[in-house]
Amino acid sequence: MIGIRGLHKRFGEKIVLDGLDLDVPRGKNTVVIGGSGTGKSVLIKCVVGLLHADAGEILIDGEDVTKMNERELVRVRRKFGMLFQGSALFDSMNVGENVAFALRRLRLYPERQIRDVVEEKLAMVGLRDIQHLMPAELSGGMKKRVGLARAIASEPEILLYDEPTTGLDPIMADVINDLVISLRESLGVTSISITHDMASAYKIADQIAMLYKGKIIEAGTSEEIRNTRNAVVSQFVEGKAEGPITAEHEDFLRFVRRSGESGMQEGR
Amino acid sequence: MADTRTRNGLAAFLDSFGTRVFRMIEDLGNIFVLLLQCVTWLFRPPSEIRNIVKQMEEIGINSMPVVMVTATFTGMVLALQSWSGFQRFQATSFVGSVVALSITRELGPVFAGLIVSGRVGASIAAELGTMKVTEQIDALVTLATNPVKYLVVPRVVASTLVLPVLVIFADLVGILGGYFVSVYLLGANPYVYTDKTYQYLEFRDIYTGLVKAAVFGFLIALISCYNGFIAEGGAEGVGRATTRAVVASSMTVLVSDYFMTSFMF
């Protein structure tokens, strides 16, 4: 369904993706795990064409999105729905207008039906009678669910989740996990989630892939990842402070401690 | 030792100066690219007419009060000042002509442009900047909507169309303000004053002012949209983008005003 081959992406001097390979099977949830700033977001933004890869190919149903012009990308993007980390609801519009946005732009339904379609999509994420509310009036968990309703509104084949549970309380996080699973079951969508929340990853994943230093260093089922022999993966999934990931940063840590405040400001 | 330090200082200065120059050239190039995208998306369906009308209301009607107040007082102070000058050689009957020509040719469009730079430029840059840093612009893209078409085209079109209208009103109230001060406060003869206002005012004076206004409106919206689009890094980034948008568009109004005036003289 989605095949990523030798993907490279750099920002100035910083190499973020360094020959990444990943296969995302149809109708399954693939979860990409990795530390903050390892390029997980960059990966899914390349897949949906928000960022242009420097090299490599991303095949969506056999078509390479990295070689496409803007007009072809618009056509391919209609296969995608994306849930953003901060939900990214349009704050000048109410909930109903947010969810209906793509429906109206693409004229998928006549105007008189839109209200009902929106209510149906909101029901799929467990919300009702909130179409008139503004995004500023919603809690974080509700925003995520409205964002999800907006992402599924135009019935995409592929859903991308950017840290779906980050910033939510454990109960709301689990509600979102259940939603992700039920959407896969009811709509049969293919999805890629990125997260560093291992509880969520184990629960929603059919396949887990670990991103480290710009490459996928291991991919497998939840069980395989849990029992991995790769020291890097096991440090990450068990959340230990000591291990190969942090060992490489010791120089950096020493530098931060020594230079104190000024070092922190440099980091900006 | 001292020698290397001065050399380093010079190198550092050239380095930062060079970076700034490159940044400026890069910005100019990017604005030009944005302009080209704007033109291509303008004619592709679906039409953004509802969005354009909404922006015309936001930019035009909501700027009307502040533009009117500015123009009224500009006309009034212009009458006072030119009266005080012309009195010295008994030429106060020409105050009407001076006020009318200055307002229509120069002060109406420029002050309206500056006010809109502040009011509208800031609001465009802050709104688009916030949308950028909260990923709402990325969200637009994933919802099959081109951000340039949806956000930039309506603002640029609305601003270009609406600024001349604002300036027509600014011209009117500016001239009326001058009339009011001259006739009621300084005791000018109302018939003579009105007559002199019309006598030297040509249609050309008015329409060159309106052409300027349209160009200002276009540049302000384009520059402010660009600065909103390149915002990054949270609230601070949005603040910086807003400041840049206001400064750059006010400067552009004044600089482009000179060149347009010398061209249409």
Interface residues (C-beta under 8 A of the other chain):
Chain A: K45 V48 G49 L50 E70 V74 R77 R78 F80 G81 M82 F84 Q85 G86 A88 L89 F90 D91 S92 F101 A102 R105 L106 R107 R150 A151 S154 L160
Chain B: P46 E127 T130 M131 T134 E135 Q136 D138 A139 V141 T142 L143 A144 T145 N146
